Amino acid sequence: MPYVNIKITREGATPDQKAELISGVTRLLQNVLGKNPQTTVVVIDEVDTDNWGIGGETVTVRRKRGQ
């Protein structure tokens, strides 16, 4: 049973976009590795930009600077 965890920043991914990610990843595992889509689990975690750090600072701070 494949388990895929996608982490994205919480910035307004729509339900349709998330559904497309789930179906796309499921198809990819089926096509590339021959995995059964009925037993493939995909979880999307949305993380606030204050809780996501790059290079010692939050994404919120980096985005305010335009990075």
C-alpha positions as a Markdown table, in Angstrom:
| # | Residue | x | y | z |
|---|---|---|---|---|
| 1 | Met | 0.0 | 0.0 | 0.0 |
| 2 | Pro | 1.8 | 3.2 | -1.1 |
| 3 | Tyr | 1.5 | 6.2 | 1.1 |
| 4 | Val | 2.4 | 9.6 | -0.3 |
| 5 | Asn | 2.5 | 12.7 | 1.9 |
| 6 | Ile | 2.4 | 16.1 | 0.0 |
| 7 | Lys | 3.3 | 19.2 | 2.1 |
| 8 | Ile | 2.4 | 22.6 | 0.7 |
| 9 | Thr | 2.1 | 26.0 | 2.2 |
| 10 | Arg | -1.4 | 27.1 | 3.2 |
| 11 | Glu | -2.0 | 29.6 | 0.5 |
| 12 | Gly | -5.3 | 28.8 | -1.1 |
| 13 | Ala | -4.9 | 25.6 | -3.0 |
| 14 | Thr | -8.5 | 24.9 | -4.1 |
| 15 | Pro | -10.3 | 21.6 | -3.5 |
| 16 | Asp | -10.2 | 21.0 | -7.2 |
| 17 | Gln | -6.4 | 21.4 | -7.3 |
| 18 | Lys | -6.0 | 19.1 | -4.3 |
| 19 | Ala | -8.2 | 16.5 | -6.0 |
| 20 | Glu | -6.0 | 16.8 | -9.1 |
| 21 | Leu | -2.9 | 16.2 | -7.1 |
| 22 | Ile | -4.3 | 13.2 | -5.4 |
| 23 | Ser | -5.5 | 11.6 | -8.7 |
| 24 | Gly | -2.3 | 12.5 | -10.5 |
| 25 | Val | 0.0 | 11.0 | -7.9 |
| 26 | Thr | -2.2 | 7.9 | -7.8 |
| 27 | Arg | -2.0 | 7.5 | -11.6 |
| 28 | Leu | 1.8 | 8.1 | -11.5 |
| 29 | Leu | 2.3 | 5.3 | -9.0 |
| 30 | Gln | 0.1 | 3.0 | -11.0 |
| 31 | Asn | 1.9 | 3.9 | -14.4 |
| 32 | Val | 5.5 | 3.9 | -13.1 |
| 33 | Leu | 5.5 | 1.3 | -10.4 |
| 34 | Gly | 2.4 | -0.8 | -11.2 |
| 35 | Lys | 0.8 | 0.1 | -7.8 |
| 36 | Asn | -2.9 | -0.6 | -7.2 |
| 37 | Pro | -4.7 | 2.7 | -7.1 |
| 38 | Gln | -7.3 | 1.2 | -4.8 |
| 39 | Thr | -4.7 | 0.8 | -2.1 |
| 40 | Thr | -2.8 | 4.0 | -2.7 |
| 41 | Val | -3.1 | 6.6 | 0.1 |
| 42 | Val | -2.3 | 10.3 | -0.6 |
| 43 | Val | -2.3 | 12.9 | 2.2 |
| 44 | Ile | -2.0 | 16.6 | 1.6 |
| 45 | Asp | -0.7 | 18.7 | 4.6 |
| 46 | Glu | -1.1 | 22.4 | 4.4 |
| 47 | Val | 1.4 | 24.3 | 6.5 |
| 48 | Asp | 1.2 | 28.0 | 7.5 |
| 49 | Thr | 4.1 | 30.0 | 6.1 |
| 50 | Asp | 5.1 | 31.0 | 9.6 |
| 51 | Asn | 5.7 | 27.3 | 10.3 |
| 52 | Trp | 7.8 | 26.6 | 7.2 |
| 53 | Gly | 11.5 | 27.6 | 7.4 |
| 54 | Ile | 14.2 | 28.0 | 4.7 |
| 55 | Gly | 17.7 | 29.1 | 5.4 |
| 56 | Gly | 17.0 | 29.9 | 9.0 |
| 57 | Glu | 13.9 | 32.1 | 8.5 |
| 58 | Thr | 10.2 | 31.6 | 7.9 |
| 59 | Val | 8.7 | 31.6 | 4.4 |
| 60 | Thr | 6.5 | 34.5 | 5.6 |
| 61 | Val | 9.6 | 36.7 | 6.2 |
| 62 | Arg | 11.3 | 35.6 | 2.9 |
| 63 | Arg | 8.1 | 36.4 | 0.9 |
| 64 | Lys | 7.9 | 39.9 | 2.5 |
| 65 | Arg | 11.4 | 40.5 | 1.2 |
| 66 | Gly | 10.4 | 39.2 | -2.2 |
| 67 | Gln | 12.4 | 35.9 | -2.1 |
